Amino acid sequence: MKSSVVRVNLPNGDMVGHTGDIKATIVTCKAADEAVKVMELELKKLEDTVKSIHEEMFYLRSREEEMRTTNSRMAWLSFLSLAVCLSVAGLQLWHLKTFFERKKLL
């Protein structure tokens, strides 16, 4: 994101008004209005950026919560898979032992 700096030098309309030159006072007030409009536009852009970052943060937080529950499920599935594999290995050893005992090789 590009960072920008807005520097505004606002003329004091009250001080210019005391000079008695009405045209200078009007020009000063118009210049101040334009400068304030530029600042207002920049602040609106910053506000929109902050809002979008805030929304993205909440979206990422909800996705993280969803992933935590998914990770928990995957951990339980891994433990279940390990238990099944160990059970099958035990059954295979038992079957081989009984087979060799019947053949009188053991």
N, C-alpha and C positions, 0 to 999 in steps of 0.2 A: 504494500500500500504506500502510495506516495504521500509524503508529509509536506504540507504547505503552510506557510506563515503569511498571515495577512496583517499588514501594518497600516493603520489608519491614523491620519492626523486630522482630527476634526476641528474646524474653526469654531470659535466661540461666537455664536450668533448674537449674544447679548452684548459682548464687547464691541462687535462691529456695529450693532444697532445704536450704540451711544455716540458713534461718530456723526450720526445724522444723515448718512448716505443710505437711502432706502434701497437703491439698486444693489449696493454691495451687501446689504443685509439679506436681500432675497437670494442673491447668488450664494452667499454663505450658507443659508438654510437649505438650499437645493443641494449643495455639495455635501452637506452633512447627511441629508436624506439618502443620497446615492451611496455614501460610504456605509451607512447603516444597512441599506438593502444588500450590499455586498457581504457584509458580516452576517446578516440574517440568512442569506443563501448558503454560506459556508457552514454556519451552525446547523442548518437543516440537513446538509449533506453528512455532517458528523453524527447528527442524531440518527439518521437512517443507517449509517454504518454501525453504530453502537447497537441499534435494535437488531440488525441482522446478525451480528456477532452473538448477542444474547440469545436469540432464537436458535442459532446453530449450537450453542453451548447446551441448551436444554435438550435439543435433539440428540446430541452425542451422549448426554447423560442417560437418556432413556435407552439408547442402543447399548450402552455399557451394562445397564441393568439386565437387559434382555440376554446379552452375551454371558453374564454371570450365571444366569439360570441354565443356559445351554451348556456351559462348561461343567456345571454341577451334574447335569444329566449324563454328559460324556464320561465323567469320572466314575459314576455308578455303572455305566455300561461297560467300562474298561474292567472294573472289578468283577462284574458278572462274567465277562468273557474269560478272564483269568481263572475264575472258579470252574467254569465249564471245561476249559483246557486241562486243568489239573485233575478234574474228575475223570475225563476221558483217558488221560495218561494213566491214572490209577487203575481204571477198568482194563486197559490194555495189559498192564503188568499182571493183574490178577488172572486174566484170560490166558496169557502166555505161561504163567506158572502152572495153572491147572492143566493146560495142554501138555506141557512137558512132563508133569507128574503122571498123566494117563499113559503116555508113551514110555514111561519108566526111564526117561533120560535124565531126570533129576532126582 
